[in-house]
Amino acid sequence: MKNQRTIEEIEKEIAEEFSLFDSWDDKYEYIIDLGKKLPPLEDQHKIDENRVRGCQSTVWLVAGYRDGKVFYKAESDAVIVKGLISMLIRVLSGQSPDNIIQAKLNFIQQIGMTTHLAQTRSNGLLAMVKQMKNFALAYKIKNSISLNDYEYRSAETKNN
Amino acid sequence: MIESAAIQKSLDVYGIRQQFPILTREVKGKPLVYFDNAATSQKPQAVIDALINYYTTYNANIHRGIHTLAEEATTAFEATRDAVQQFIHAASREEIIFTRGTTEGINLVAYTWGRQNIKAGDEIIISTMEHHSNIVPWQILCEEKGAVLKIIPITDEGELLIDEYKKLLSPKTKLVSVVHVSNALGTINPVKQIIDAAHEAGAVVLIDGAQSTVHLDINVQQMDCDFFVFSAHKLYGPTGVGVLYGKEHLLETMPVFHGGGEMIKEVTFEKTIYNDLPYKYEGGTPNIADVIAFKAALGFINQTGKENIQKHEEELLLYATKQFQQIPGLKIIGTAKEKISVISFIIDNFHPQDIGILLDNSGIAVRTGHHCTQPLMNRFGITGTVRASFAVYNTKEEIDELIAGVQKTIKMLS
Protein backbone atom coordinates (compact mmCIF):
# COMPACT_ATOMS: atom_id res chain seq x y z
CA MET A 1 0.00 0.00 0.00
CA LYS A 2 1.26 3.38 -1.01
CA ASN A 3 0.14 5.08 2.17
CA GLN A 4 2.09 2.77 4.38
CA ARG A 5 5.40 4.01 3.10
CA THR A 6 7.16 6.70 5.09
CA ILE A 7 7.52 10.31 4.06
CA GLU A 8 11.26 9.82 3.59
CA GLU A 9 10.70 6.83 1.29
CA ILE A 10 8.37 8.78 -0.95
CA GLU A 11 10.72 11.77 -0.97
CA LYS A 12 13.57 9.49 -2.00
CA GLU A 13 11.46 8.06 -4.78
CA ILE A 14 10.69 11.54 -6.17
CA ALA A 15 14.35 12.56 -5.94
CA GLU A 16 15.29 9.43 -7.89
CA GLU A 17 12.72 10.20 -10.57
CA PHE A 18 14.14 13.69 -10.95
CA SER A 19 17.71 12.43 -11.12
CA LEU A 20 16.80 10.92 -14.49
CA PHE A 21 16.26 14.35 -16.00
CA ASP A 22 19.18 15.95 -17.79
CA SER A 23 17.85 19.46 -18.07
CA TRP A 24 15.71 22.01 -16.28
CA ASP A 25 13.34 21.91 -19.23
CA ASP A 26 12.74 18.21 -18.62
CA LYS A 27 12.12 18.81 -14.93
CA TYR A 28 9.61 21.55 -15.63
CA GLU A 29 7.91 19.53 -18.34
CA TYR A 30 7.43 16.74 -15.80
CA ILE A 31 6.09 19.16 -13.17
CA ILE A 32 3.72 20.72 -15.71
CA ASP A 33 2.52 17.23 -16.58
CA LEU A 34 1.92 16.44 -12.90
CA GLY A 35 0.06 19.74 -12.60
CA LYS A 36 -2.21 18.93 -15.49
CA LYS A 37 -2.98 15.50 -14.02
CA LEU A 38 -3.80 16.78 -10.53
CA PRO A 39 -7.49 16.04 -9.99
CA PRO A 40 -9.47 19.28 -9.88
CA LEU A 41 -10.76 20.35 -6.52
CA GLU A 42 -14.53 20.33 -6.24
CA ASP A 43 -16.02 23.81 -6.68
CA GLN A 44 -17.53 23.70 -3.20
CA HIS A 45 -13.99 23.78 -1.78
CA LYS A 46 -12.78 26.60 -4.00
CA ILE A 47 -13.94 29.26 -1.63
CA ASP A 48 -12.17 32.15 -0.05
CA GLU A 49 -11.71 30.53 3.35
CA ASN A 50 -9.78 27.67 1.74
CA ARG A 51 -7.43 30.00 -0.06
CA VAL A 52 -3.78 29.95 0.83
CA ARG A 53 -2.80 33.44 -0.12
CA GLY A 54 0.25 33.89 -2.26
CA CYS A 55 1.11 37.07 -4.06
CA GLN A 56 0.55 35.78 -7.60
CA SER A 57 -1.03 32.37 -7.81
CA THR A 58 -3.90 31.13 -5.73
CA VAL A 59 -3.87 27.82 -3.90
CA TRP A 60 -6.95 26.22 -2.39
CA LEU A 61 -6.26 23.56 0.24
CA VAL A 62 -8.53 21.32 2.29
CA ALA A 63 -7.74 18.43 4.65
CA GLY A 64 -9.54 15.45 6.14
CA TYR A 65 -8.70 13.01 8.92
CA ARG A 66 -9.27 9.25 8.93
CA ASP A 67 -7.81 6.37 10.94
CA GLY A 68 -5.06 8.50 12.41
CA LYS A 69 -4.00 9.92 9.09
CA VAL A 70 -4.37 13.28 7.39
CA PHE A 71 -5.51 13.51 3.77
CA TYR A 72 -5.16 16.57 1.58
CA LYS A 73 -6.76 17.90 -1.56
CA ALA A 74 -5.61 21.07 -3.28
CA GLU A 75 -5.57 23.03 -6.49
CA SER A 76 -4.05 26.17 -7.95
CA ASP A 77 -4.69 28.48 -10.89
CA ALA A 78 -1.04 28.13 -11.99
CA VAL A 79 0.03 24.81 -13.47
CA ILE A 80 3.61 24.66 -12.14
CA VAL A 81 2.34 25.31 -8.63
CA LYS A 82 -0.19 22.55 -9.25
CA GLY A 83 2.65 20.20 -10.13
CA LEU A 84 4.49 21.09 -6.95
CA ILE A 85 1.26 20.63 -4.97
CA SER A 86 0.83 17.23 -6.54
CA MET A 87 4.23 16.18 -5.18
CA LEU A 88 3.52 17.59 -1.71
CA ILE A 89 0.26 15.67 -1.59
CA ARG A 90 2.02 12.52 -2.73
CA VAL A 91 4.52 12.93 0.11
CA LEU A 92 2.28 14.10 2.95
CA SER A 93 -1.25 12.86 2.29
CA GLY A 94 -2.09 9.70 4.23
CA GLN A 95 0.59 10.25 6.88
CA SER A 96 0.16 10.69 10.60
CA PRO A 97 -0.05 14.19 12.06
CA ASP A 98 3.24 13.72 13.93
CA ASN A 99 5.12 12.64 10.83
CA ILE A 100 3.69 15.54 8.81
CA ILE A 101 4.61 18.07 11.48
CA GLN A 102 8.17 16.75 11.59
CA ALA A 103 8.63 16.34 7.83
CA LYS A 104 11.69 18.23 6.61
CA LEU A 105 10.71 17.94 2.94
CA ASN A 106 14.32 17.75 1.79
CA PHE A 107 13.20 16.45 -1.59
CA ILE A 108 12.29 19.98 -2.66
CA GLN A 109 15.94 20.94 -2.36
CA GLN A 110 17.11 17.67 -3.90
CA ILE A 111 15.06 18.23 -7.04
CA GLY A 112 16.24 21.85 -7.27
CA MET A 113 12.92 23.50 -6.58
CA THR A 114 13.91 25.55 -3.52
CA THR A 115 13.41 28.76 -5.47
CA HIS A 116 9.71 28.07 -5.25
CA LEU A 117 9.91 28.01 -1.48
CA ALA A 118 11.89 31.24 -1.20
CA GLN A 119 10.38 34.16 0.65
CA THR A 120 9.64 36.02 -2.54
CA ARG A 121 5.89 36.14 -2.15
CA SER A 122 5.89 34.79 -5.68
CA ASN A 123 3.63 31.87 -4.94
CA GLY A 124 1.63 30.31 -2.21
CA LEU A 125 3.79 27.21 -1.89
CA LEU A 126 5.61 28.13 1.29
CA ALA A 127 2.31 29.18 2.79
CA MET A 128 0.83 25.90 1.58
CA VAL A 129 3.47 23.77 3.34
CA LYS A 130 2.84 25.77 6.50
CA GLN A 131 -0.89 25.29 6.12
CA MET A 132 -0.52 21.53 5.58
CA LYS A 133 1.46 21.34 8.82
CA ASN A 134 -1.13 23.51 10.57
CA PHE A 135 -3.83 21.04 9.57
CA ALA A 136 -1.74 18.17 10.94
CA LEU A 137 -1.20 20.03 14.18
CA ALA A 138 -4.89 20.82 14.47
CA TYR A 139 -5.82 17.18 13.94
CA LYS A 140 -3.23 16.09 16.46
CA ILE A 141 -4.81 18.32 19.08
CA LYS A 142 -8.31 17.37 18.04
CA ASN A 143 -7.41 13.69 18.09
CA SER A 144 -7.44 13.61 21.86
CA ILE A 145 -10.99 14.93 21.90
CA SER A 146 -12.91 13.53 18.93
CA LEU A 147 -12.97 10.48 16.70
CA ASN A 148 -12.71 10.30 12.95
CA ASP A 149 -13.43 13.36 10.87
CA TYR A 150 -14.35 12.24 7.39
CA GLU A 151 -15.33 15.69 6.24
CA TYR A 152 -12.73 17.72 4.45
CA ARG A 153 -12.16 20.68 6.65
CA SER A 154 -11.04 24.17 6.10
CA ALA A 155 -11.48 27.29 8.13
CA GLU A 156 -11.91 26.04 11.65
CA THR A 157 -8.71 24.03 11.59
CA LYS A 158 -6.65 26.84 10.18
CA ASN A 159 -4.07 28.69 12.18
CA ASN A 160 -4.55 26.69 15.35
CA MET B 1 19.77 43.70 -38.77
CA ILE B 2 19.06 47.15 -40.16
CA GLU B 3 17.41 48.15 -36.94
CA SER B 4 20.29 47.00 -34.78
CA ALA B 5 22.71 49.00 -36.93
CA ALA B 6 20.55 52.06 -36.46
CA ILE B 7 20.67 51.68 -32.71
CA GLN B 8 24.44 51.53 -32.69
CA LYS B 9 24.72 54.81 -34.54
CA SER B 10 23.32 56.75 -31.64
CA LEU B 11 24.46 54.61 -28.79
CA ASP B 12 27.18 52.00 -28.33
CA VAL B 13 25.07 49.49 -26.43
CA TYR B 14 27.85 46.90 -26.32
CA GLY B 15 30.23 49.45 -24.84
CA ILE B 16 27.57 50.36 -22.29
CA ARG B 17 27.04 46.70 -21.41
CA GLN B 18 30.70 46.46 -20.48
CA GLN B 19 30.09 49.00 -17.74
CA PHE B 20 27.58 46.67 -16.05
CA PRO B 21 29.48 43.71 -14.58
CA ILE B 22 26.33 41.76 -13.65
CA LEU B 23 25.34 41.42 -17.31
CA THR B 24 28.09 38.84 -17.86
CA ARG B 25 26.60 36.35 -15.42
CA GLU B 26 24.61 33.28 -16.30
CA VAL B 27 21.25 32.07 -15.00
CA LYS B 28 20.34 28.39 -15.25
CA GLY B 29 23.33 27.90 -17.52
CA LYS B 30 22.22 30.62 -19.94
CA PRO B 31 23.40 34.21 -20.37
CA LEU B 32 21.31 36.53 -18.22
CA VAL B 33 18.71 38.55 -20.09
CA TYR B 34 17.55 41.19 -17.64
CA PHE B 35 14.15 42.65 -18.43
CA ASP B 36 13.03 43.59 -14.93
CA ASN B 37 14.37 47.12 -15.13
CA ALA B 38 11.14 48.76 -14.05
CA ALA B 39 11.54 46.97 -10.71
CA THR B 40 15.17 47.95 -10.38
CA SER B 41 17.93 48.64 -12.87
CA GLN B 42 21.39 47.12 -12.74
CA LYS B 43 24.33 49.23 -11.58
CA PRO B 44 27.30 50.42 -13.63
CA GLN B 45 30.83 49.87 -12.33
CA ALA B 46 31.13 53.59 -11.50
CA VAL B 47 28.34 53.26 -8.92
CA ILE B 48 29.86 50.13 -7.41
CA ASP B 49 33.27 51.84 -7.31
CA ALA B 50 31.83 54.91 -5.60
CA LEU B 51 30.40 52.73 -2.84
CA ILE B 52 33.65 50.84 -2.36
CA ASN B 53 35.68 54.05 -2.48
CA TYR B 54 33.55 55.70 0.18
CA TYR B 55 33.81 52.82 2.62
CA THR B 56 37.46 52.24 1.80
CA THR B 57 38.77 55.78 2.05
CA TYR B 58 36.46 58.37 3.65
CA ASN B 59 33.63 56.76 5.60
CA ALA B 60 32.44 59.26 8.22
CA ASN B 61 29.26 60.78 9.54
CA ILE B 62 28.38 64.00 7.79
CA HIS B 63 27.64 67.65 8.54
CA ARG B 64 28.92 68.04 12.09
CA GLY B 65 32.30 66.36 12.06
CA ILE B 66 35.32 68.64 12.19
CA HIS B 67 37.81 66.11 10.89
CA THR B 68 39.00 65.55 7.33
CA LEU B 69 37.00 62.40 6.68
CA ALA B 70 33.76 64.05 7.80
CA GLU B 71 34.46 66.99 5.56
CA GLU B 72 35.15 64.78 2.55
CA ALA B 73 32.02 62.72 3.16
CA THR B 74 29.89 65.85 3.63
CA THR B 75 31.22 67.40 0.44
CA ALA B 76 30.51 64.24 -1.56
CA PHE B 77 27.04 63.87 -0.03
CA GLU B 78 26.08 67.45 -0.80
CA ALA B 79 27.53 67.16 -4.30
CA THR B 80 24.83 64.57 -5.03
CA ARG B 81 22.21 67.10 -3.96
CA ASP B 82 23.59 69.55 -6.50
CA ALA B 83 23.65 66.86 -9.17
CA VAL B 84 20.01 65.96 -8.46
CA GLN B 85 19.00 69.62 -8.55
CA GLN B 86 20.54 69.94 -12.01
CA PHE B 87 19.14 66.61 -13.16
CA ILE B 88 15.51 67.57 -12.48
CA HIS B 89 16.07 71.32 -12.95
CA ALA B 90 14.93 72.39 -9.52
CA ALA B 91 15.18 76.08 -8.69
CA SER B 92 17.36 75.52 -5.64
CA ARG B 93 19.30 72.76 -3.88
CA GLU B 94 17.23 73.32 -0.73
CA GLU B 95 14.27 71.83 -2.57
CA ILE B 96 15.98 68.44 -2.80
CA ILE B 97 15.22 66.17 0.16
CA PHE B 98 16.85 62.75 0.38
CA THR B 99 14.55 59.93 1.39
CA ARG B 100 14.70 56.14 1.37
CA GLY B 101 12.75 56.01 -1.87
CA THR B 102 9.60 57.04 -3.67
CA THR B 103 7.35 55.42 -1.08
CA GLU B 104 8.93 57.40 1.75
CA GLY B 105 8.68 60.59 -0.29
CA ILE B 106 4.93 60.15 -0.75
CA ASN B 107 4.45 59.24 2.89
CA LEU B 108 6.47 62.26 3.96
CA VAL B 109 4.12 64.55 2.05
CA ALA B 110 1.04 62.70 3.34
CA TYR B 111 2.14 62.88 6.96
CA THR B 112 3.36 66.49 6.89
CA TRP B 113 1.64 68.57 4.23
CA GLY B 114 -1.35 66.22 4.23
CA ARG B 115 -2.00 66.30 7.96
CA GLN B 116 -1.63 70.06 8.01
CA ASN B 117 -3.84 70.82 5.03
CA ILE B 118 -6.40 68.06 4.51
CA LYS B 119 -9.65 68.44 6.41
CA ALA B 120 -12.97 66.59 6.61
CA GLY B 121 -14.82 66.72 3.31
CA ASP B 122 -11.72 67.63 1.29
CA GLU B 123 -10.95 65.61 -1.81
CA ILE B 124 -7.75 63.99 -3.03
CA ILE B 125 -7.55 62.83 -6.64
CA ILE B 126 -5.42 59.90 -7.77
CA SER B 127 -5.74 57.70 -10.86
CA THR B 128 -6.69 54.12 -11.62
CA MET B 129 -3.12 53.31 -12.62
CA GLU B 130 -1.41 54.26 -9.36
CA HIS B 131 1.12 52.06 -7.63
CA HIS B 132 -0.05 50.98 -4.17
CA SER B 133 2.45 53.46 -2.71
CA ASN B 134 0.47 56.32 -4.24
CA ILE B 135 -2.84 54.91 -2.99
CA VAL B 136 -2.35 53.65 0.54
CA PRO B 137 -0.79 56.79 2.14
CA TRP B 138 -3.75 58.84 0.86
CA GLN B 139 -6.26 56.25 2.05
CA ILE B 140 -4.72 56.42 5.51
CA LEU B 141 -4.86 60.22 5.43
CA CYS B 142 -8.46 60.27 4.16
CA GLU B 143 -9.55 57.86 6.88
CA GLU B 144 -7.86 59.93 9.53
CA LYS B 145 -9.30 63.22 8.33
CA GLY B 146 -12.64 62.18 6.88
CA ALA B 147 -11.52 63.25 3.42
CA VAL B 148 -12.53 61.60 0.14
CA LEU B 149 -10.37 59.82 -2.43
CA LYS B 150 -11.42 60.34 -6.07
CA ILE B 151 -10.14 58.17 -8.89
CA ILE B 152 -9.42 59.24 -12.47
CA PRO B 153 -10.71 56.50 -14.82
CA ILE B 154 -8.74 55.16 -17.79
CA THR B 155 -9.43 53.85 -21.29
CA ASP B 156 -9.00 50.25 -22.41
CA GLU B 157 -5.67 51.32 -23.92
CA GLY B 158 -4.49 52.47 -20.52
CA GLU B 159 -4.73 56.23 -20.98
CA LEU B 160 -6.17 58.63 -18.44
CA LEU B 161 -9.57 60.10 -19.29
CA ILE B 162 -8.56 63.74 -18.95
CA ASP B 163 -12.10 65.08 -19.42
CA GLU B 164 -13.27 62.87 -16.58
CA TYR B 165 -10.37 64.13 -14.49
CA LYS B 166 -11.40 67.71 -15.09
CA LYS B 167 -14.93 66.87 -13.97
CA LEU B 168 -13.54 65.56 -10.69
CA LEU B 169 -11.79 68.84 -9.94
CA SER B 170 -13.67 71.19 -7.65
CA PRO B 171 -13.00 73.69 -4.87
CA LYS B 172 -12.99 70.64 -2.57
CA THR B 173 -9.94 69.23 -4.37
CA LYS B 174 -6.91 69.87 -2.21
CA LEU B 175 -4.41 67.48 -3.78
CA VAL B 176 -3.88 65.66 -7.05
CA SER B 177 -1.32 62.85 -6.79
CA VAL B 178 -0.67 61.10 -10.08
CA VAL B 179 1.92 58.81 -11.55
CA HIS B 180 4.03 60.27 -14.37
CA VAL B 181 4.61 56.91 -16.05
CA SER B 182 2.67 53.75 -15.19
CA ASN B 183 4.91 50.94 -13.93
CA ALA B 184 2.47 48.28 -15.11
CA LEU B 185 1.42 49.73 -18.49
CA GLY B 186 4.23 52.06 -19.50
CA THR B 187 1.76 54.88 -20.22
CA ILE B 188 3.24 58.38 -20.11
CA ASN B 189 0.62 60.63 -18.57
CA PRO B 190 0.13 64.26 -19.72
CA VAL B 191 1.32 65.65 -16.40
CA LYS B 192 1.62 69.26 -17.52
CA GLN B 193 -2.04 69.30 -18.45
CA ILE B 194 -2.97 67.57 -15.18
CA ILE B 195 -0.93 70.01 -13.11
CA ASP B 196 -2.26 73.14 -14.83
CA ALA B 197 -5.87 72.01 -14.39
CA ALA B 198 -5.26 71.19 -10.73
CA HIS B 199 -3.67 74.56 -10.08
CA GLU B 200 -6.62 76.30 -11.68
CA ALA B 201 -8.80 74.51 -9.16
CA GLY B 202 -6.47 75.59 -6.38
CA ALA B 203 -5.06 72.11 -5.66
CA VAL B 204 -1.50 71.06 -4.94
CA VAL B 205 0.05 68.38 -7.20
CA LEU B 206 2.39 65.51 -6.42
CA ILE B 207 3.92 63.63 -9.33
CA ASP B 208 5.18 60.09 -8.77
CA GLY B 209 8.28 59.97 -10.96
CA ALA B 210 9.49 56.52 -9.94
CA GLN B 211 9.25 55.20 -13.50
CA SER B 212 9.64 58.38 -15.52
CA THR B 213 12.86 59.88 -14.21
CA VAL B 214 15.13 57.29 -15.83
CA HIS B 215 13.46 57.57 -19.24
CA LEU B 216 12.22 61.14 -19.70
CA ASP B 217 13.66 64.62 -19.36
CA ILE B 218 12.49 65.95 -16.05
CA ASN B 219 12.12 69.67 -15.52
CA VAL B 220 10.14 70.27 -12.34
CA GLN B 221 10.01 74.04 -12.92
CA GLN B 222 8.52 73.73 -16.40
CA MET B 223 6.20 70.99 -15.19
CA ASP B 224 5.27 73.25 -12.29
CA CYS B 225 4.48 70.32 -10.00
CA ASP B 226 4.49 71.08 -6.28
CA PHE B 227 6.08 67.78 -5.30
CA PHE B 228 8.02 65.24 -7.35
CA VAL B 229 9.27 61.93 -5.98
CA PHE B 230 11.53 59.20 -7.34
CA SER B 231 13.99 56.45 -6.37
CA ALA B 232 17.69 56.20 -7.19
CA HIS B 233 17.69 52.46 -7.74
CA LYS B 234 15.56 52.71 -10.86
CA LEU B 235 18.11 55.16 -12.32
CA TYR B 236 21.11 52.81 -12.25
CA GLY B 237 21.78 53.99 -8.70
CA PRO B 238 21.82 52.21 -5.33
CA THR B 239 18.79 51.04 -3.38
CA GLY B 240 17.71 52.89 -0.26
CA VAL B 241 17.93 56.40 -1.72
CA GLY B 242 15.08 58.49 -2.99
CA VAL B 243 14.40 62.11 -3.68
CA LEU B 244 11.53 64.32 -2.69
CA TYR B 245 11.45 67.58 -4.60
CA GLY B 246 9.13 70.19 -3.16
CA LYS B 247 8.59 73.85 -3.94
CA GLU B 248 10.48 75.83 -1.36
CA HIS B 249 7.50 77.78 0.01
CA LEU B 250 5.67 74.51 0.66
CA LEU B 251 8.63 72.79 2.27
CA GLU B 252 9.20 75.85 4.45
CA THR B 253 5.68 75.86 5.87
CA MET B 254 5.11 72.12 6.20
CA PRO B 255 5.56 70.52 9.62
CA VAL B 256 8.56 68.23 10.21
CA PHE B 257 8.46 64.47 9.56
CA HIS B 258 11.02 62.48 11.58
CA GLY B 259 12.20 64.13 14.74
CA GLY B 260 15.78 63.47 15.77
CA GLY B 261 19.33 64.55 15.17
CA GLU B 262 20.36 66.47 12.05
CA MET B 263 16.93 68.10 11.61
CA ILE B 264 17.33 70.51 14.55
CA LYS B 265 19.04 73.81 15.21
CA GLU B 266 18.61 73.88 18.93
CA VAL B 267 16.99 71.54 21.41
CA THR B 268 15.94 72.24 24.97
CA PHE B 269 13.43 70.20 26.94
CA GLU B 270 10.98 73.05 26.53
CA LYS B 271 11.26 73.64 22.80
CA THR B 272 13.12 72.59 19.68
CA ILE B 273 14.05 74.93 16.87
CA TYR B 274 14.14 73.03 13.60
CA ASN B 275 16.89 73.17 11.06
CA ASP B 276 16.66 74.93 7.71
CA LEU B 277 15.83 73.24 4.43
CA PRO B 278 16.70 70.64 3.30
CA TYR B 279 17.95 69.24 6.63
CA LYS B 280 14.61 69.89 8.33
CA TYR B 281 13.31 66.70 6.68
CA GLU B 282 16.47 64.61 6.97
CA GLY B 283 16.38 63.51 10.60
CA GLY B 284 18.96 60.94 11.67
CA THR B 285 22.09 59.79 9.88
CA PRO B 286 21.16 59.48 6.21
CA ASN B 287 22.18 56.76 3.78
CA ILE B 288 25.50 58.48 3.14
CA ALA B 289 27.24 55.86 1.00
CA ASP B 290 24.33 55.29 -1.33
CA VAL B 291 23.55 58.98 -1.72
CA ILE B 292 27.19 59.56 -2.69
CA ALA B 293 27.13 56.67 -5.16
CA PHE B 294 23.89 57.97 -6.68
CA LYS B 295 25.89 60.85 -8.16
CA ALA B 296 27.88 58.32 -10.18
CA ALA B 297 24.61 56.93 -11.56
CA LEU B 298 23.46 60.39 -12.61
CA GLY B 299 26.88 60.88 -14.16
CA PHE B 300 26.42 57.70 -16.16
CA ILE B 301 23.04 58.89 -17.49
CA ASN B 302 24.35 62.37 -18.32
CA GLN B 303 27.40 60.94 -20.04
CA THR B 304 25.31 58.52 -22.10
CA GLY B 305 22.84 61.26 -22.88
CA LYS B 306 19.15 61.06 -22.13
CA GLU B 307 18.29 61.68 -25.75
CA ASN B 308 20.40 58.69 -26.83
CA ILE B 309 18.87 56.55 -24.11
CA GLN B 310 15.36 57.52 -25.14
CA LYS B 311 16.01 56.81 -28.79
CA HIS B 312 17.53 53.42 -28.01
CA GLU B 313 14.69 52.42 -25.69
CA GLU B 314 12.05 53.58 -28.16
CA GLU B 315 13.57 51.39 -30.84
CA LEU B 316 13.62 48.43 -28.47
CA LEU B 317 9.97 49.04 -27.58
CA LEU B 318 8.93 49.29 -31.20
CA TYR B 319 10.88 46.18 -32.16
CA ALA B 320 9.51 44.14 -29.26
CA THR B 321 5.92 45.34 -29.73
CA LYS B 322 5.95 44.33 -33.40
CA GLN B 323 7.21 40.85 -32.54
CA PHE B 324 4.82 40.38 -29.64
CA GLN B 325 1.85 41.29 -31.80
CA GLN B 326 2.61 38.28 -33.98
CA ILE B 327 2.34 35.73 -31.18
CA PRO B 328 -1.12 34.12 -31.26
CA GLY B 329 -3.06 34.38 -28.02
CA LEU B 330 -0.77 37.08 -26.62
CA LYS B 331 -2.38 40.34 -25.59
CA ILE B 332 -0.46 43.46 -24.67
CA ILE B 333 -1.97 45.27 -21.68
CA GLY B 334 -1.28 48.96 -22.05
CA THR B 335 -1.24 50.27 -25.60
CA ALA B 336 -1.14 53.99 -24.98
CA LYS B 337 0.18 56.21 -27.75
CA GLU B 338 2.78 57.66 -25.40
CA LYS B 339 4.68 54.83 -23.74
CA ILE B 340 8.07 54.14 -22.23
CA SER B 341 9.87 50.86 -22.87
CA VAL B 342 7.59 48.55 -20.90
CA ILE B 343 5.52 45.71 -22.33
CA SER B 344 2.97 44.09 -20.08
CA PHE B 345 1.23 41.07 -21.56
CA ILE B 346 -0.98 38.10 -20.89
CA ILE B 347 -1.36 34.90 -22.89
CA ASP B 348 -4.69 33.09 -23.23
CA ASN B 349 -5.10 30.17 -20.82
CA PHE B 350 -1.71 30.54 -19.14
CA HIS B 351 -0.95 31.96 -15.72
CA PRO B 352 1.62 34.79 -15.73
CA GLN B 353 3.53 33.05 -12.97
CA ASP B 354 4.01 29.91 -15.07
CA ILE B 355 5.30 32.06 -17.92
CA GLY B 356 7.69 33.89 -15.58
CA ILE B 357 9.07 30.66 -14.10
CA LEU B 358 9.71 29.16 -17.53
CA LEU B 359 11.31 32.36 -18.86
CA ASP B 360 13.62 32.36 -15.85
CA ASN B 361 14.46 28.81 -16.80
CA SER B 362 15.74 30.30 -20.07
CA GLY B 363 17.79 32.89 -18.20
CA ILE B 364 15.27 35.69 -18.84
CA ALA B 365 14.28 37.86 -15.89
CA VAL B 366 10.81 39.41 -16.20
CA ARG B 367 8.31 40.45 -13.59
CA THR B 368 4.97 38.70 -13.16
CA GLY B 369 1.98 39.48 -10.99
CA HIS B 370 -0.03 42.57 -10.20
CA HIS B 371 2.99 44.95 -10.06
CA CYS B 372 1.60 46.52 -6.88
CA THR B 373 -1.29 47.92 -8.93
CA GLN B 374 -4.18 45.67 -7.92
CA PRO B 375 -6.93 48.25 -8.64
CA LEU B 376 -5.48 48.64 -12.15
CA MET B 377 -5.47 44.86 -12.67
CA ASN B 378 -9.10 44.79 -11.51
CA ARG B 379 -9.88 47.49 -14.09
CA PHE B 380 -8.65 45.13 -16.81
CA GLY B 381 -10.34 42.13 -15.20
CA ILE B 382 -7.07 40.27 -14.74
CA THR B 383 -5.02 39.20 -11.74
CA GLY B 384 -1.65 40.02 -13.22
CA THR B 385 0.55 40.27 -16.27
CA VAL B 386 4.02 39.36 -17.42
CA ARG B 387 6.08 42.54 -17.72
CA ALA B 388 9.25 43.01 -19.73
CA SER B 389 10.87 46.40 -19.18
CA PHE B 390 13.88 47.57 -21.18
CA ALA B 391 16.86 49.66 -20.17
CA VAL B 392 19.77 51.34 -21.90
CA TYR B 393 21.90 48.18 -21.86
CA ASN B 394 19.32 45.89 -23.45
CA THR B 395 19.70 44.76 -27.05
CA LYS B 396 17.58 43.66 -29.96
CA GLU B 397 19.21 40.24 -29.68
CA GLU B 398 17.93 39.97 -26.11
CA ILE B 399 14.42 40.75 -27.33
CA ASP B 400 14.82 37.94 -29.85
CA GLU B 401 15.73 35.70 -26.90
CA LEU B 402 12.60 36.84 -25.09
CA ILE B 403 10.38 36.14 -28.08
CA ALA B 404 11.93 32.69 -28.48
CA GLY B 405 11.53 32.13 -24.75
CA VAL B 406 7.86 33.07 -24.86
CA GLN B 407 7.26 30.77 -27.82
CA LYS B 408 9.01 27.91 -26.05
CA THR B 409 7.01 28.61 -22.89
CA ILE B 410 3.75 28.44 -24.81
CA LYS B 411 4.82 25.11 -26.25
CA MET B 412 5.73 23.72 -22.84
CA LEU B 413 2.48 24.84 -21.22
CA SER B 414 0.21 23.76 -24.08
Interface residues (C-beta under 8 A of the other chain):
Chain A: W24 D25 Y28 E29 I32 C55 Q56 S57 D77 A78 V79 I80 V81 H116 S122 N123
Chain B: K28 G29 F350 H351 P352 Q353 D354 G356 I357 L358 N361 T368 G369 H370 T383 G384 M412 L413
